[in-house]
Amino acid sequence: MKEKQLVDEILEQYKREDINFDVYIIADVQKKTAREGDPRIAHADESEFFSRREFAEIASALFYVFGFARVFYSEMSFIEYIIHNKVAPKGCIVYNLSRDGVKPGKKSLIPAFCDLYGIKYTGSDAFVISLLRNKKTYSDVLLQNGIHVPITYIFTPGHTSQADMLNVFEEMDILIKNIDESASIGLTSRCRMKLNRESYQQFHDTALEVNPKHVLVQEFIAGIECEVLVIKYQGQYFALNPVEIIFSDGQVFMDSEASNAYRYTFKLLEGASSKEVQKLATKAAETLNIKDYARFDFRIRNGTPYLFDIAGTPYTIRHSSIAYLFEQYGVNYEDIYKVIVTCMLSNYQND
C-alpha cells in the first residue's frame, strides 16, 4: 500500500537527519501533574491525563528513539525551566503532549510560548490547536467546505430555550458532550437519547450532570466509527489508512467507561468508504491548516462519512488506532515518534 511506502520513506529520512538536539517532553500525568503544579491552576479532569502506564509507554519509546530527553509534568515547570536556564532554542525540540487546564485555549499555551522563543515543537500552532477544541466553530468551517459534519449546537442551561433545542433536534438521536474536556469525558449511556417534548426534562437534567455551565449537543450518527491519522510532511498532507473502532458488549459509541477500560479493538477500514474518508480527512487538514499531524474521527452512515471529532494531539499509546496502524505497516511502535518528529522537522524547513 502506498501509505506504508510513505511511512517507510519518512523513516528513511529520519535516519538521514542529524538528531543532535535535546528533547523536552511535556505531558500531564495522573497523580503527578496536579500534585506538582501551581495550586492556583484550575486543572483538567484527571481522566484527561495519562495514567502512569500510558505515559511509561510513550516516554520509554521517546527515550529509546532520542537517547536523552527531559520530562516536564506541567506546562509551567517547562516554561520556568526555559526562562531560568536561558535554553538555546536551536539546541532543543519539544514533544508536546500538554493538555492541562479547563478553558478552550488550554492546549495553546505551549505552542504560543515555543513560537515566542523560537523553539521547534510537535503539533499545531496556538491558533489551530485552539480551533480544534471548538467543535461548533470548526464544524461550521468544514460544512462550508463541503465536508459532512453532525448537526452541532451549544446548550446553555437558563439561556437556551426548549423551543430552540426542539427546533434543531426534535425527534433526532443526539449525544450530550462536555465542551471543556475531551469528548468522551463525562459521556455515559444516558447522554444518548432521542430528543422530543417528552424527553426534554431528561435531556435538561443530563446536560446539567455533564456540565452545569454549557454542553455540546450533537446529532448522533449511527454507523461505523473510524479514525484517520493525517500527517503533514514536507509541506504536503497525507491521510494514512483509516482504522475502524470495534466496540464490545453492545457498545455503539465511545463513552467514558469504554474509553478508560479500553473496551474496544481495531481493524483496518475496508471498502469504498475508506478512500472517501481519507480524501475528506486530507481536505479537513488542509482547510484547518494543521501542522505535523492530527487524528480525524468519522462516523459513516449509509455510505456517507461524517467528521465528528478531531484530536490535535491524539493518544499514541500502545492501545490506540495509531499504534495499531503502524503495527499493520510492519514497523515498530517507536517508529510512530520518529515519523512525527521527522514530519515536524520537514515542515519547519518548508516554512
Disulfide bonds with the S-S distance in Angstrom:
none
